[in-house]
Amino acid sequence: MLQLSDILEAEDRVRETSRRTPLQYSYTYSSMTDAEVHLKLENSQRTGAFKIRGATNRIATLSPSEKEAGVVTASAGNHAQGVALAATRAGVDATIVMPQHAPISKVKATRNYGAEVVLEGTDYSEAADRAHEIEREEGRTYLHAFDDEDVMAGQGTIGLEILEDCPDVDTVVVPIGGGGLISGIATAVKGKKPDARVIGVQAEGASSAAPSLEKGERVSLDGVDTIADGIATRSVGERTFPYIQERVDEVVTVSDPEIAMAIVHLLERSKTVVEGAGAVPLAAVLFEKFDYDEGETIVPALCGGNIDLNTLSNVIVRGLVETGRYLKIRTVLKDRPGSLEELLAILTAHQANIYAIHHDRTSRDVEMSDTEVEIELEMRGTDHVERFLADLRDEGYEVDVLA
């Protein structure tokens, strides 16, 4: 099995391509939790995510003939970019198979890092099938995104950096998708500081690790549904599962609204951009998904920052909704002069700021003497929203909350 010595060996190889990412103390999250929270900012890594570490280490362990033949893999995101850059830096030819509908920005980035990109299939599974065909046809080495000990060892170098920068760490919180990242980090942390805890976090819509641990064997989900696309796997890996069983203390889950709120918190309070998978460790801390003591030193590993801009926009709105900062309502007014002014007077009294207002006389859902109004509002928090809605209803308005 993977040992601390393997990760120490990987450290020298990984240093050639990856950068050492900062560990930043957060006064904000420490105050919110009564713990000592330090953020491992792996979102500032080259290619925007931790994957470059494992890819670099795996390529460094190839034999001369394997390097000559080249490598191939399948990915729709971070692993593709990590392999592309690591291969280019090592002088190894790389082919990356990506689903046909992979984000254009990620396809372009992978090509810019020097890999040949093949667009094939409607999802990752079909892309992987094509990648394995290329592996057989061209004699290339397939680089798995997580189910490979050399990849795990590369990812484990994050754990070494955490321990060097924060030797008093009590708990390291790590996202779980396929399990390569947490297998490597847990091996490093437990190897150097056995009494430190390692907590794994999955999204509720892609939670296979906890039921797998309960059953004692890998469980595969029928499907996944989460904004944390970087960890949206149907099961943990065959090779990673034993490490999770042996070296991870606890696995918890967070919901998509909680992930969205963590992303918004990081943007607003820490000026830090993360993707969904990068936010799940902080979400687990903020929403107390596991027990921790006052003053405990906790390091959430923010594993990546490659979030699609459209997704980010939606996440920001969702986060504002969850924190009571954005409200969208629908109500019905009498279609006569002054009706809208009366409604706006209540908004003004509550100092609710209007983003947009839509006045619809043609809706089939209301009487011909009525008009439907939708309003988007900036609010100051959940208490403000509750008081505002209560006053509207007290004044006789029937209000539907749309967001």
Long-range contacts (C-beta under 8 A, 24 or more apart in sequence): 1-242, 1-243, 2-149, 2-152, 2-153, 2-156, 2-183, 2-184, 2-187, 2-243, 3-187, 3-191, 4-187, 4-188, 4-191, 4-192, 6-149, 6-153, 6-156, 6-187, 7-153, 7-156, 7-157, 7-159, 7-160, 7-184, 7-187, 7-188, 7-191, 8-160, 9-153, 10-53, 10-57, 10-150, 10-153, 10-154, 10-156, 10-157, 11-157, 11-160, 13-56, 13-57, 13-60, 13-61, 13-154, 14-53, 14-56, 14-57, 14-154, 14-157, 16-56, 16-60, 16-89, 17-46, 17-52, 17-56, 17-85, 17-86, 17-89, 18-45, 18-46, 18-52, 18-53, 18-56, 18-157, 19-44, 19-45, 19-46, 20-161, 21-45, 21-158, 21-161, 23-161, 23-162, 23-165, 23-166, 23-299, 24-270, 26-270, 28-265, 28-269, 28-270, 29-265, 29-269, 29-282, 29-285, 29-286, 32-286, 33-285, 33-286, 33-288, 33-292, 33-298, 34-294, 34-295, 35-285, 35-292, 35-293, 35-294, 35-295, 35-296, 35-297, 35-298, 36-295, 36-296, 36-297, 36-298, 37-285, 37-298, 37-299, 37-300, 38-165, 38-166, 38-169, 38-297, 38-298, 38-299, 39-270, 39-272, 39-282, 39-299, 39-300, 39-302, 40-158, 40-161, 40-162, 40-299, 40-300, 40-301, 40-302, 41-272, 41-302, 42-158, 42-278, 42-301, 42-302, 42-303, 42-304, 43-272, 43-273, 43-274, 43-275, 43-278, 43-302, 43-303, 43-304, 43-305, 44-305, 45-304, 46-85, 47-78, 47-81, 47-82, 47-85, 47-109, 47-113, 47-306, 48-78, 48-81, 48-304, 48-305, 48-306, 49-78, 49-81, 49-82, 49-230, 49-275, 49-278, 49-303, 49-304, 49-305, 49-306, 50-78, 50-155, 50-158, 50-181, 50-303, 50-304, 51-78, 51-79, 51-81, 51-82, 51-83, 51-145, 51-304, 52-81, 52-82, 52-85, 52-86, 53-82, 53-154, 53-155, 53-157, 53-158, 54-82, 54-146, 54-148, 54-150, 54-151, 54-152, 54-153, 54-154, 54-155, 54-180, 54-184, 55-79, 55-82, 55-83, 55-85, 55-86, 55-87, 55-143, 55-151, 55-154, 56-82, 56-86, 56-89, 56-90, 56-154, 57-150, 57-151, 57-153, 57-154, 58-86, 58-143, 58-148, 58-150, 58-151, 58-154, 59-83, 59-86, 59-87, 59-90, 59-92, 59-143, 60-90, 61-150, 62-92, 62-141, 66-141, 67-91, 67-92, 69-138, 69-139, 69-140, 69-141, 70-94, 70-95, 70-138, 70-140, 70-141, 71-95, 71-140, 71-141, 71-142, 71-143, 72-96, 72-97, 72-131, 72-134, 72-135, 72-138, 72-140, 72-141, 72-142, 72-143, 73-97, 73-131, 73-142, 73-143, 73-144, 73-145, 74-98, 74-124, 74-127, 74-128, 74-130, 74-131, 75-124, 75-127, 75-145, 76-102, 76-103, 76-106, 76-124, 76-127, 77-102, 77-103, 77-106, 77-229, 77-230, 77-306, 78-230, 78-304, 78-306, 79-145, 80-106, 80-110, 80-115, 80-117, 81-106, 81-109, 81-110, 81-113, 81-306, 83-115, 83-143, 84-110, 84-111, 84-113, 84-114, 84-115, 85-113, 85-114, 87-114, 87-115, 88-113, 88-114, 88-115, 95-131, 95-134, 95-138, 95-140, 97-121, 97-127, 97-128, 97-130, 97-131, 97-134, 98-127, 99-123, 99-124, 99-126, 99-127, 103-308, 105-308, 106-306, 144-237, 145-178, 145-180, 146-177, 146-178, 146-179, 146-180, 146-181, 146-183, 146-237, 146-240, 147-178, 147-179, 147-180, 147-237, 147-238, 147-239, 147-240, 148-180, 148-239, 149-239, 151-180, 151-184, 152-180, 152-183, 152-184, 152-187, 152-239, 152-240, 152-243, 153-184, 153-187, 154-184, 155-180, 155-181, 155-183, 155-184, 155-185, 156-183, 156-184, 156-185, 156-187, 156-188, 157-184, 157-188, 158-184, 158-185, 158-188, 158-301, 159-184, 159-185, 159-186, 159-187, 159-188, 159-189, 159-192, 160-188, 160-192, 162-189, 162-299, 162-301, 163-188, 163-189, 163-192, 163-193, 166-297, 166-299, 167-193, 168-297, 169-193, 169-196, 169-297, 169-298, 169-299, 170-196, 170-197, 170-292, 170-296, 170-297, 170-298, 171-196, 171-197, 171-198, 171-199, 171-292, 171-296, 171-297, 171-298, 171-299, 172-196, 172-197, 172-198, 172-199, 172-298, 172-299, 172-301, 173-199, 173-201, 173-281, 173-282, 173-284, 173-285, 173-298, 173-299, 173-300, 173-301, 174-198, 174-199, 174-200, 174-201, 174-281, 174-301, 174-303, 175-200, 175-201, 175-202, 175-228, 175-230, 175-231, 175-277, 175-278, 175-280, 175-281, 175-301, 175-303, 176-200, 176-201, 176-202, 176-209, 176-231, 176-236, 176-244, 176-251, 177-202, 177-206, 177-230, 177-231, 177-232, 177-233, 177-277, 178-233, 178-235, 178-236, 178-237, 178-240, 179-209, 179-236, 179-237, 179-240, 179-241, 179-243, 179-244, 180-237, 180-240, 181-301, 181-303, 182-240, 182-243, 182-244, 182-248, 183-239, 183-240, 183-243, 183-244, 183-247, 185-301, 186-243, 186-244, 186-247, 186-248, 187-243, 187-247, 190-247, 197-249, 197-250, 198-247, 198-248, 198-249, 199-248, 199-249, 199-250, 199-251, 199-252, 199-284, 199-290, 200-244, 200-248, 200-250, 200-251, 200-252, 201-251, 201-252, 201-253, 201-254, 201-280, 201-281, 201-283, 201-284, 201-289, 202-231, 202-251, 202-252, 202-253, 202-254, 202-280, 203-227, 203-228, 203-231, 203-232, 203-253, 203-254, 203-255, 203-256, 203-259, 203-276, 203-280, 204-253, 204-254, 204-255, 204-256, 205-232, 205-256, 206-231, 206-232, 206-233, 206-234, 207-253, 208-233, 208-234, 208-235, 208-236, 209-236, 209-244, 209-251, 210-251, 210-252, 210-253, 212-236, 212-241, 212-244, 213-244, 213-245, 213-251, 226-256, 226-259, 226-276, 227-256, 227-259, 227-260, 227-276, 227-311, 227-315, 228-256, 228-259, 228-275, 228-276, 228-277, 228-279, 228-280, 229-275, 229-276, 229-277, 230-275, 230-276, 230-277, 230-278, 230-303, 230-304, 230-306, 231-276, 231-277, 231-280, 250-290, 252-284, 252-289, 252-290, 253-289, 254-280, 254-283, 254-284, 254-287, 254-289, 256-318, 257-318, 257-322, 258-283, 258-286, 258-287, 259-283, 259-315, 260-315, 260-318, 260-319, 260-322, 261-286, 261-319, 261-322, 261-323, 262-286, 263-307, 263-312, 263-315, 263-316, 263-319, 264-315, 264-316, 264-319, 264-320, 264-323, 265-319, 266-302, 267-316, 272-302, 272-305, 273-305, 273-307, 273-312, 274-302, 274-304, 274-305, 274-307, 275-304, 275-305, 275-306, 275-307, 276-307, 276-311, 276-315, 277-303, 277-304, 278-302, 278-303, 278-304, 278-305, 317-403, 321-403, 323-381, 323-382, 324-379, 324-380, 324-381, 324-382, 324-383, 324-384, 324-385, 325-378, 325-379, 325-380, 325-381, 326-355, 326-376, 326-377, 326-378, 326-379, 326-403, 327-352, 327-376, 327-377, 327-379, 327-385, 327-388, 327-401, 327-403, 328-374, 328-375, 328-376, 328-377, 328-401, 328-402, 328-403, 329-374, 329-375, 329-377, 329-389, 329-392, 329-399, 329-400, 329-401, 329-402, 330-372, 330-373, 330-374, 330-375, 330-399, 330-400, 330-402, 331-372, 331-373, 331-392, 331-397, 331-398, 331-399, 331-400, 332-366, 332-370, 332-371, 332-372, 332-373, 332-398, 333-370, 333-371, 333-373, 334-369, 334-370, 334-371, 335-361, 335-369, 335-370, 335-371, 339-371, 340-373, 343-373, 343-397, 346-388, 346-391, 346-392, 346-395, 347-375, 347-377, 347-388, 349-391, 350-384, 350-387, 350-388, 350-391, 351-380, 352-377, 352-378, 352-379, 352-384, 352-388, 353-377, 353-378, 354-378, 374-402
